Amino acid sequence: MFATGSTGISKAQNNLRLDLLLDAGLIYDSNFYFDPVDEIGVTTFLVQPGVEIGYETSKTEWVARYQLNANYYDRAEEDDFYGHAAFLQGDIEITDRLAFELSNNFRYTRDPANLDPLGNVAVREKYYQNRAKALFSYHFEPRFTVEAGYQNWITDYKDDLLEDAVGHQGIFDLIYHLNRSASMALEYNYWDMNYSESTPDYKSNQLSLVARMKWMHAGLEAGVGYQNRSFDEAELDDIEVVPYFLKLETESSSGKTRFALSAEHNFNYLNLSNQGYYQADRFGFTLDYDLTERITAGLGGYYQKSDYEDSPREDDTYNITGDIKYLIKHWLVFHVAAGYETRNSTIPSQEYDNWMALGQLQFIYSID
């Protein structure tokens, strides 16, 4: 980043940040439509202009970001697609003990990876998704914090091939701080998910015990709980699961090597293609290493097993990606990546393989 000339803001008021963004590159998918037999390779020229604004005072911090995702395809029968991504995050310290957090994440995309944290949908349909969250935190001295909040989750497909969904989530957490670097939390989540067509609506209750710890060069989160999910249709039995998750992040003393490991077991949230719900086991990792002050190499991947309820279907998905980022200037990055994803299934029509390659320039122009 680098500063430019006068912005019309005095130094005493210089708590406003403006970043102009522009990413441009090529993406190749060997099996763009995730077809098990008729694989079609597609090259996408992706142009992403955008802007990010940050504002900070002693009591508040706001960040807003918008990016246009212009997709130009090399196939004449594939219409060019203009997606959008917008993000808002606000943190407000109302009093010494009471804080408020507001966030909103909107996207219009064809990427199925953004649908569900444990998603298993592989289609290129266009959809809107908006997640809005409001959370209050009240700190009891010296060791207790109570959090209460609400999240709204809207998924709307442009065409009617898949179902739309609206979800409402209630959040209540009780946190006990063992010390400055360790805490235990009892977390309750209530979900009310409603679909536009024939998929049964559901309500779920989940209670989890979560531990969080931080050290000088590492952080750990781990939790286990119980979830019951009931459906609006009386003939459908409740389903239940013992969810767990683990997140470990660590870095070397020099900071040149960074490693993250994750594991999660739970139900999927969305059933947009009427394929049913499943218990997912997902294991992932990322590894980044600074080869020089300007060059960083990365490797990441995941494995997910999706075991469908009341169905013989069982999927195994494997994903591996490697990348290199070169800091040409402090305002310009060259990024290349290559990856492979495959899904094996007891239902042959749900299997696919896809090779991916990316080359991209990332530009940021900062006005402080």
C-alpha positions, 0 to 999 in steps of 0.5 A: 500500500502507499499513500497518495496526495491530499484526500481532504481529511485532516490528520486529526480526522485521518481514521478513514481508509480507502482501498481501490482494488483490481484483480484480473486473471485466467482460470481453467477448469477441466470439468466446468460442469462437474459431469461424470462422463462428458467433461467440458473444459472452460477457460474464464477471464475474470476481472474484479474491480472493487473498493474497500472502506475502513473507518475507526475510532476509539469505540468503533470499527467499520469495514465495507467492501464491494467487488464486481466479479466479471466472468468472460468464458471462452465457450460461445454457448456460455453467456458471460456472467457478472457476479457481485460480492459485498461485505460489511463488518462493524464493531461498536463498544457501547459501554465498558461492558457492552459491545455490539457486532454487525455483519452482512455478507452478500454474493451473487455467484455460480460457485457452489463452494460458497453455499454451505460450510459442509456443502456437497452441491456441484452445479454451476447455477446462479444464485444470490446468498445473503447472511446478516448477523447481529450480536450483543456481548455483555462482559461480567467482571471479572470472568464471564461474558454473555453473547446473544444474537440473530443471523438471517440466511437467504439463498435465492436461485436465479432460475427455479432448477434448485430450491430457494431457502430462508434460515433464521438462527438464534444465538446464545453463548455463556463464556467463562474466561479461565485467564487471558489466553483460555476460555470455556463456552456453552454455546446454544444455536437454534435454526429455523430453515424454510424452503420455497418448494417441496423440501420439508422445512426444519428446526434444529437445536444444538448445544455445544461445549467449546474450549479456546486457547492461545499461546505465543505462536499457536491457537486452538479451538475445540468443541463437541455437542448435540443437535436434534433436527425436526421436520415440519412433515409429521411422517418424517422422524427427527434426526440427531448428531453429535457434532464436533470441531477442531481448529489449530493454527500455528506459526514458526518463531520467525513467522515464515511458516504458518500451518492450520488444521481443521476437523468438523462433523455435523449435518449440512445446513441446506438441502437445495437440490432435494438430495437429502441431509447427510452427516459430514466429516470434513478434514482440512489443512493449509500450509504457507511458507515465505520463501523470500520476503516477496515470495510465498508458497502455499499448499491446502486441501480437504477431505469430506465424507458425506453419509446421507440419511435414509439413503444408500448414497455416500460420497468421498470428496478430495481436494488439493491446491498449491499456489505461489504469490509473488509481491512485485510491488507493495501494491501489486501481487502475481498469483498462480495456483493449480489444484485437483478435486475428485468426488467418489460416490455410491451413486455413479451419476454424482461422481466427477473429477476437475483439474483447476489452474489460475494465473492472476494479478492483484492490485491494491491502491490505498488512500490513507 
